[in-house]
Amino acid sequence: MFLAWNEITRSKLRYALIISVMFLISYLVFFLTGLAYGLAEDNRTAVDKWQADGIVLSDESNTNINMSMIPVKSKDKIEAKEKATLGQTPAVIQLDKKNAEKINASFFGINKDEFLMPNIVEGKVFTNENETIVDNSLKKENGVKLGDTLKLAGSTKKIKVVGFTDNAKFNVAPVLYVSTDAFQQIRFERSDTSENARVNAIVFRAKDESLKNVHLKEGGLTSYNINKFINELPGYSAQVLTFGFMIGFLIVIAAIVIGIFIYVLTMQKATIFGIMKAQGISGFYIAVSVIVQTFVLAFLGITIGLLGTVGTSLVLPTAVPFQSNWLFFLSIGGVMLVIAVLGALFSVRTIVKIDPLKAIG
């Protein structure tokens, strides 16, 4: 440790450059991880709020909730611990004022006495078909306030914002919760409170995770585990895999870069190591000092990169879907550190093979 740290302090510029490279790579990895996690969460936070075990869709929907259509009365044909009807439709909304910004959103039609009712962080629960509870991102990003009236593109329907909830996005769009009757008006442009009214899905909670206690007593319906439903959301899996591969390759690249730097430095110091061996210092001691040196350099670079990422997240605009996940950050940082140290083992082989007589010349 003494030899490793003493060399770092004596050659500050040289090792500062290595730390800088490690910092830049780790900063990029952490930042991409935060973006990937934020985007993934924006696809599913509204679904996670259900705390449900499964969902029932029509057979023809191919797990796509937008293509599913189920009569409300089908709810009685499903045997589960808890059940709730859900109507879902994308829409374009804007504040009811001149030149207001158009916003892509998603409507959830629910019954307020069922478990799909979200938590209220401000305001109150809707009481009729002309009121809505909205995700608070509309407040932060679009200036929507309690009491504002929203109008729907291509429709005469207007709704009043009476409450805000948090973490309610679906397919990266903020969710607006309305009554099932309001959903009928928005989706089908007619009010239908009869048993023939249609929704997109029946969400349920089972008695156990295996869903063995869930039974469908009507044909044309299929139940899905909620995790499968999330993974089948349009673009969700492709997005997660793409960012996953990018982050994985960057970690490998970081390890290769730090390994190459250490190898080059080791070759430049071959004569010094030869003299040290001639003085009786073992190759094992020198090899350990190189590994410790690599660990220190990688640790400093990764730590500064992590701090830089956290600092950046504090000044990002709310529209950027960045979310910090310390479990991911610490895991990725640990992997980068381990791989960087493993990359230094190539230098260890060179040190072991150094002949003191040849190195001295």
Secondary structure in CASP SS format (residue, H / E / C, confidence):
PFRMAT SS
TARGET T0000
AUTHOR 0000-0000-0000
METHOD secondary structure of the structure
MODEL  1
M C 1.00
F H 1.00
L H 1.00
A H 1.00
W H 1.00
N H 1.00
E H 1.00
I H 1.00
T H 1.00
R H 1.00
S C 1.00
K H 1.00
L H 1.00
R H 1.00
Y H 1.00
A H 1.00
L H 1.00
I H 1.00
I H 1.00
S H 1.00
V H 1.00
M H 1.00
F H 1.00
L H 1.00
I H 1.00
S H 1.00
Y H 1.00
L H 1.00
V H 1.00
F H 1.00
F H 1.00
L H 1.00
T H 1.00
G H 1.00
L H 1.00
A H 1.00
Y H 1.00
G H 1.00
L H 1.00
A H 1.00
E H 1.00
D H 1.00
N H 1.00
R H 1.00
T H 1.00
A H 1.00
V H 1.00
D H 1.00
K C 1.00
W C 1.00
Q C 1.00
A C 1.00
D C 1.00
G E 1.00
I E 1.00
V E 1.00
L E 1.00
S E 1.00
D H 1.00
E H 1.00
S H 1.00
N C 1.00
T C 1.00
N C 1.00
I H 1.00
N H 1.00
M H 1.00
S C 1.00
M C 1.00
I E 1.00
P E 1.00
V H 1.00
K H 1.00
S H 1.00
K H 1.00
D H 1.00
K H 1.00
I E 1.00
E E 1.00
A C 1.00
K C 1.00
E E 1.00
K E 1.00
A E 1.00
T E 1.00
L E 1.00
G E 1.00
Q E 1.00
T E 1.00
P E 1.00
A E 1.00
V E 1.00
I E 1.00
Q E 1.00
L E 1.00
D C 1.00
K C 1.00
K C 1.00
N C 1.00
A C 1.00
E C 1.00
K C 1.00
I E 1.00
N E 1.00
A E 1.00
S E 1.00
F E 1.00
F E 1.00
G E 1.00
I E 1.00
N C 1.00
K C 1.00
D C 1.00
E C 1.00
F C 1.00
L C 1.00
M C 1.00
P C 1.00
N C 1.00
I C 1.00
V C 1.00
E E 1.00
G E 1.00
K C 1.00
V C 1.00
F C 1.00
T C 1.00
N C 1.00
E C 1.00
N C 1.00
E E 1.00
T E 1.00
I E 1.00
V E 1.00
D E 1.00
N C 1.00
S H 1.00
L H 1.00
K H 1.00
K H 1.00
E H 1.00
N H 1.00
G C 1.00
V C 1.00
K C 1.00
L C 1.00
G C 1.00
D C 1.00
T E 1.00
L E 1.00
K E 1.00
L E 1.00
A C 1.00
G C 1.00
S C 1.00
T C 1.00
K C 1.00
K E 1.00
I E 1.00
K E 1.00
V E 1.00
V E 1.00
G E 1.00
F E 1.00
T E 1.00
D C 1.00
N C 1.00
A C 1.00
K E 1.00
F E 1.00
N C 1.00
V C 1.00
A E 1.00
P E 1.00
V E 1.00
L E 1.00
Y E 1.00
V E 1.00
S E 1.00
T H 1.00
D H 1.00
A H 1.00
F H 1.00
Q H 1.00
Q H 1.00
I H 1.00
R H 1.00
F H 1.00
E C 1.00
R C 1.00
S C 1.00
D C 1.00
T C 1.00
S C 1.00
E C 1.00
N C 1.00
A C 1.00
R E 1.00
V E 1.00
N C 1.00
A E 1.00
I E 1.00
V E 1.00
F E 1.00
R E 1.00
A C 1.00
K C 1.00
D C 1.00
E C 1.00
S C 1.00
L C 1.00
K C 1.00
N C 1.00
V C 1.00
H E 1.00
L E 1.00
K C 1.00
E C 1.00
G C 1.00
G C 1.00
L E 1.00
T E 1.00
S E 1.00
Y E 1.00
N E 1.00
I H 1.00
N H 1.00
K H 1.00
F H 1.00
I H 1.00
N H 1.00
E C 1.00
L C 1.00
P C 1.00
G C 1.00
Y H 1.00
S H 1.00
A H 1.00
Q H 1.00
V H 1.00
L H 1.00
T H 1.00
F H 1.00
G H 1.00
F H 1.00
M H 1.00
I H 1.00
G H 1.00
F H 1.00
L H 1.00
I H 1.00
V H 1.00
I H 1.00
A H 1.00
A H 1.00
I H 1.00
V H 1.00
I H 1.00
G H 1.00
I H 1.00
F H 1.00
I H 1.00
Y H 1.00
V H 1.00
L H 1.00
T H 1.00
M H 1.00
Q H 1.00
K C 1.00
A H 1.00
T H 1.00
I H 1.00
F H 1.00
G H 1.00
I H 1.00
M H 1.00
K H 1.00
A H 1.00
Q C 1.00
G C 1.00
I C 1.00
S C 1.00
G H 1.00
F H 1.00
Y H 1.00
I H 1.00
A H 1.00
V H 1.00
S H 1.00
V H 1.00
I H 1.00
V H 1.00
Q H 1.00
T H 1.00
F H 1.00
V H 1.00
L H 1.00
A H 1.00
F H 1.00
L H 1.00
G H 1.00
I H 1.00
T H 1.00
I H 1.00
G H 1.00
L H 1.00
L H 1.00
G H 1.00
T H 1.00
V H 1.00
G H 1.00
T H 1.00
S H 1.00
L H 1.00
V H 1.00
L C 1.00
P C 1.00
T C 1.00
A C 1.00
V C 1.00
P C 1.00
F C 1.00
Q C 1.00
S C 1.00
N C 1.00
W H 1.00
L H 1.00
F H 1.00
F H 1.00
L H 1.00
S H 1.00
I H 1.00
G H 1.00
G H 1.00
V H 1.00
M H 1.00
L H 1.00
V H 1.00
I H 1.00
A H 1.00
V H 1.00
L H 1.00
G H 1.00
A C 1.00
L H 1.00
F H 1.00
S H 1.00
V H 1.00
R H 1.00
T H 1.00
I H 1.00
V H 1.00
K H 1.00
I C 1.00
D C 1.00
P H 1.00
L H 1.00
K H 1.00
A H 1.00
I H 1.00
G C 1.00
END
